[in-house]
Amino acid sequence: FISPIYWLYTSRAHTNVCLDNYFDAIKDIDSAQVMDNNLEIILEKADVNRAFGFFEKAIENYNEILKNKRLKNPEDVFATKAKTNFEIASQLSSMKNRGINEIVFYSDSINNLVSKINYKDYKNKYGESPEKEFFIRAHKDFNNAIELSPDISYFYVGRARTRLSLGLINEALEDFESAVKIAPQKAWKYHVEKAKINIELNQNLEQQALFELNLAIKKVPEKEKASLAGLYFQRALLEDKLNDWSKSLRDYDTALNQYDKSSKNFIFLLENKGGGSGAPCLLENFKEISWKILPDKPLEII
């Protein structure tokens, strides 16, 4: 029997999360946990810690859950833990590249709580390249998830992105191919990722990238046609590189036509990327945004 008070605490915790009250949310979860220390409440705590940027606390919670022999879906927990490790690694990598030492995710001066990533602290704790350590951890967790459930496509996608970060290009491409076979209805998104990899490798792989983009454009479902403007734009850029001017001109025309249908989403993303309304639309920003998978309805938040 679970007391109604348990549900009152957990429901109030959800409201405190919505109000950005981390301290009160965790306090409510702790109170509920005293009443019934089940796996769901520990997972709830992990999700709250992750949402507020207390990533290593979240990983401790996921590890506690994984120790329980009665856990029915360990693969999902491994995957979520992998994504958390990947998030830490990505932040560290970005900080290193930009020369930033600290990022603060959440601050509560009243209760003296701060969630942050300090590159120097991580470097002292995990060695010269802390980002690599966390990419390796994410890779291990995705391996565990795939071993337990080898037919879940997004496990392979997560591992593919992790492998890319570790420089394992061929292995990453193999994982995207596995994802295509498992979830053909999402195949166009994975072909887009493979095309992007081939372009970014900068090793004369334009033909392979073009092949992947052709497949992606062909397979985009009707409800996700808003993404086509960016894909035609990327294909036109590739055709320019290959001196196939007639095809690139046709694709620029098609991209312009498609852009008219999804311009609100592109403008929204560009303003957020480029510094707000009225900021110049830089070509590099537009190139990056054009890879985004856009919904048909107007965006409000990223």
Solvent accessible surface area in square Angstrom, and as a share of the most:
residue,aa,sasa,rsa
1,F,227,0.95
2,I,65,0.33
3,S,28,0.18
4,P,88,0.55
5,I,89,0.45
6,Y,6,0.02
7,W,140,0.49
8,L,122,0.61
9,Y,61,0.23
10,T,11,0.06
11,S,62,0.40
12,R,136,0.50
13,A,0,0.00
14,H,93,0.41
15,T,74,0.43
16,N,17,0.09
17,V,41,0.24
18,C,113,0.67
19,L,115,0.57
20,D,93,0.48
21,N,53,0.27
22,Y,7,0.03
23,F,78,0.33
24,D,58,0.30
25,A,0,0.00
26,I,27,0.14
27,K,121,0.51
28,D,3,0.02
29,I,0,0.00
30,D,56,0.29
31,S,35,0.23
32,A,0,0.00
33,Q,32,0.14
34,V,132,0.76
35,M,83,0.37
36,D,43,0.22
37,N,94,0.48
38,N,31,0.16
39,L,34,0.17
40,E,119,0.53
41,I,3,0.01
42,I,9,0.04
43,L,65,0.32
44,E,44,0.20
45,K,36,0.15
46,A,0,0.00
47,D,66,0.34
48,V,10,0.05
49,N,5,0.02
50,R,64,0.23
51,A,76,0.59
52,F,16,0.07
53,G,6,0.06
54,F,21,0.09
55,F,9,0.04
56,E,55,0.25
57,K,91,0.38
58,A,0,0.00
59,I,17,0.09
60,E,114,0.51
61,N,16,0.08
62,Y,0,0.00
63,N,56,0.29
64,E,79,0.35
65,I,2,0.01
66,L,38,0.19
67,K,159,0.67
68,N,43,0.22
69,K,199,0.84
70,R,185,0.68
71,L,27,0.14
72,K,191,0.81
73,N,64,0.33
74,P,34,0.21
75,E,34,0.15
76,D,56,0.29
77,V,7,0.04
78,F,37,0.15
79,A,1,0.01
80,T,30,0.17
81,K,28,0.12
82,A,0,0.00
83,K,83,0.35
84,T,0,0.00
85,N,2,0.01
86,F,53,0.22
87,E,58,0.26
88,I,0,0.00
89,A,0,0.00
90,S,41,0.26
91,Q,50,0.22
92,L,0,0.00
93,S,30,0.19
94,S,36,0.24
95,M,0,0.00
96,K,103,0.44
97,N,125,0.64
98,R,155,0.57
99,G,70,0.67
100,I,57,0.29
101,N,73,0.38
102,E,70,0.31
103,I,39,0.20
104,V,78,0.45
105,F,68,0.28
106,Y,30,0.12
107,S,73,0.47
108,D,22,0.11
109,S,103,0.67
110,I,160,0.81
111,N,55,0.28
112,N,132,0.68
113,L,37,0.18
114,V,72,0.41
115,S,3,0.02
116,K,98,0.41
117,I,2,0.01
118,N,24,0.12
119,Y,24,0.09
120,K,126,0.53
121,D,81,0.42
122,Y,22,0.08
123,K,73,0.31
124,N,115,0.59
125,K,141,0.60
126,Y,46,0.18
127,G,35,0.34
128,E,129,0.58
129,S,42,0.27
130,P,0,0.00
131,E,18,0.08
132,K,114,0.48
133,E,56,0.25
134,F,1,0.00
135,F,13,0.05
136,I,83,0.42
137,R,83,0.30
138,A,0,0.00
139,H,31,0.14
140,K,135,0.57
141,D,6,0.03
142,F,5,0.02
143,N,54,0.28
144,N,42,0.21
145,A,0,0.00
146,I,16,0.08
147,E,142,0.63
148,L,92,0.46
149,S,17,0.11
150,P,80,0.50
151,D,97,0.50
152,I,58,0.30
153,S,10,0.07
154,Y,104,0.40
155,F,0,0.00
156,Y,24,0.09
157,V,9,0.05
158,G,13,0.13
159,R,32,0.12
160,A,0,0.00
161,R,107,0.39
162,T,0,0.00
163,R,35,0.13
164,L,53,0.26
165,S,53,0.34
166,L,43,0.21
167,G,50,0.48
168,L,66,0.33
169,I,44,0.22
170,N,106,0.54
171,E,64,0.29
172,A,0,0.00
173,L,37,0.19
174,E,109,0.49
175,D,3,0.02
176,F,0,0.00
177,E,60,0.27
178,S,35,0.23
179,A,0,0.00
180,V,17,0.10
181,K,153,0.65
182,I,62,0.31
183,A,6,0.04
184,P,90,0.57
185,Q,127,0.56
186,K,87,0.37
187,A,2,0.01
188,W,1,0.01
189,K,61,0.26
190,Y,15,0.06
191,H,8,0.03
192,V,7,0.04
193,E,39,0.18
194,K,17,0.07
195,A,0,0.00
196,K,68,0.29
197,I,9,0.05
198,N,7,0.04
199,I,47,0.24
200,E,117,0.53
201,L,44,0.22
202,N,130,0.66
203,Q,116,0.52
204,N,138,0.71
205,L,56,0.28
206,E,40,0.18
207,Q,121,0.54
208,Q,77,0.34
209,A,0,0.00
210,L,28,0.14
211,F,109,0.45
212,E,3,0.01
213,L,0,0.00
214,N,62,0.32
215,L,43,0.21
216,A,0,0.00
217,I,20,0.10
218,K,168,0.71
219,K,90,0.38
220,V,7,0.04
221,P,41,0.26
222,E,136,0.61
223,K,152,0.64
224,E,32,0.14
225,K,65,0.28
226,A,10,0.08
227,S,2,0.02
228,L,10,0.05
229,A,4,0.03
230,G,1,0.01
231,L,2,0.01
232,Y,32,0.12
233,F,22,0.09
234,Q,9,0.04
235,R,40,0.15
236,A,0,0.00
237,L,44,0.22
238,L,5,0.02
239,E,7,0.03
240,D,43,0.23
241,K,122,0.52
242,L,58,0.29
243,N,101,0.52
244,D,48,0.25
245,W,151,0.53
246,S,87,0.56
247,K,93,0.40
248,S,4,0.03
249,L,116,0.58
250,R,146,0.53
251,D,3,0.01
252,Y,61,0.23
253,D,82,0.42
254,T,39,0.23
255,A,11,0.08
256,L,115,0.57
257,N,81,0.42
258,Q,27,0.12
259,Y,62,0.23
260,D,107,0.56
261,K,143,0.60
262,S,5,0.03
263,S,28,0.18
264,K,147,0.62
265,N,4,0.02
266,F,1,0.00
267,I,81,0.41
268,F,51,0.21
269,L,7,0.04
270,L,24,0.12
271,E,57,0.26
272,N,85,0.44
273,K,94,0.40
274,G,26,0.25
275,G,70,0.67
276,G,27,0.26
277,S,99,0.64
278,G,80,0.77
279,A,35,0.27
280,P,98,0.62
281,C,85,0.51
282,L,100,0.50
283,L,106,0.53
284,E,117,0.53
285,N,19,0.10
286,F,43,0.18
287,K,62,0.26
288,E,77,0.35
289,I,5,0.03
290,S,1,0.01
291,W,32,0.11
292,K,87,0.37
293,I,69,0.35
294,L,4,0.02
295,P,46,0.29
296,D,82,0.43
297,K,151,0.64
298,P,86,0.54
299,L,43,0.21
300,E,146,0.66
301,I,144,0.73
302,I,136,0.69
